[in-house]
Amino acid sequence: MPPTIDHPRRLLFYCLPGYGHVFPMLPLAAAARDAGHEVIFATGADAVPVVAGSGFTAHQVGISILDGFSEVSGGMPVLSIPEHLRRKFAHEIFTDLLPRRTIDDLTPLCAELAPDALIYGQWNQGVAVVSATTGIPAIEFRVSLAFPPGTEGRDGLPPGDDNRLALLAARGLPAPAEHRFLDIFPLSLQNPAMREDPRRLSMRPVAWADPNGAVPDVVRAPRSRPLVYLTLGTTPHDVEVLKTALAGLIKQDVDVLVALGRLDPEGLPTNDRVHLARWVDQAEVLRHADFVVHHGGSGTTLGTIAAGVPQLVLPQRADQFDNAEAVAASGIGRTLMPGEVTPTTVADAVAALPEHRSTAQAMRAEVEAMPTPAELLLSAH
């Protein structure tokens, strides 16, 4: 029998310490808690207060991706690392450093807490090793589009299955008989080779509101112009991409809400139709936006899909490229790759987004037909 989430249980959730890894898992954690499960989180130091602020107990485990890059690069800022070195460093971080640090911290934590099941994000297969060594059943929570075994992913990373098997083999451990995973992407976006995977458990992506996020007045106020939501996420990105995108949006007769995250707003082109915010309640913003321009992070991509809103994706790295290609191929939006982003191309792409509205709304209906976290838990009994 594959592992299932039975009732009642002590469930230990693991996620990398980033909003794009934490927030997609919180709706399932909340549904599990509401169903009577005891829910505990393990994550990196940066995300412990985020998880705690959402009402869950959190333990510090492992390190962050940014700390990983700092360690393997000798302290180089991520945005200054050349492409060929970034691929090399990413491979080392995700196939060795992150799993190793997680195994070191999570193994004694599991001995202390004795969880009945592990639910973990796909980008750290060290948890699968802990599952194999402790005998605790585990289910993978995929926050990125899956790609078939034997293929190389973005930034030279092996598929999660291949990485997991290699980590187990290096420790003389056999592969589990069956390894199931939760998939929050609509089936029509998924790689054709993965659509019939018998290990797949479909679950609706549910937006999680950042308790620190604001809802600027422009979001709910009566408007005579469309509202464009512009974000490059919460991890470091090139501010020039934001400047260029904003310069293109100013060419259109639209209101623009910019979620800055950690980016410095100095030098951004602006006028009375541009509204800047540091952190926003993205779930609420997406309900009111007419169009979304973003970096291609899975949380924003899926949140925009769930809202039925056309999107323009400006990917910068890693799985953002996979998401961008899936958005363009499915007809729910457009994408501009690095080197294609200019004020004119952004303006033209946004002007064309109304053509994608009906397709975006059809995919929203597909998302709404997926099992909710609560329904998934019920089906596991």
Salt bridges, closest charged atoms under 4 A:
GLU38 OE1 - ARG10 NE 2.92
GLU71 OE1 - ARG101 NH2 2.79
GLU83 OE1 - ARG86 NH2 2.32
ASP96 OD2 - ARG100 NH2 3.02
GLU140 OE1 - ARG142 NE 3.20
GLU140 OE1 - HIS179 NE2 3.49
GLU152 OE1 - ARG87 NH2 2.99
ASP161 OD1 - ARG142 NH2 3.30
ASP161 OD1 - ARG164 NH2 3.65
ASP161 OD2 - ARG199 NH2 3.00
ASP183 OD2 - ARG200 NE 2.65
ASP197 OD2 - ARG199 NH2 2.63
GLU240 OE2 - LYS243 NZ 3.40
ASP253 OD1 - ARG225 NE 3.96
ASP255 OD1 - ARG225 NH2 3.06
ASP255 OD1 - HIS275 NE2 3.97
GLU284 OE2 - ARG220 NH2 3.23
GLU284 OE1 - ARG287 NH1 2.66
GLU284 OE2 - HIS288 NE2 2.93
ASP290 OD2 - ARG223 NH2 3.42
ASP322 OD1 - ARG154 NE 3.27
GLU325 OE2 - ARG154 NH2 2.50
GLU355 OE1 - ARG334 NH2 3.08
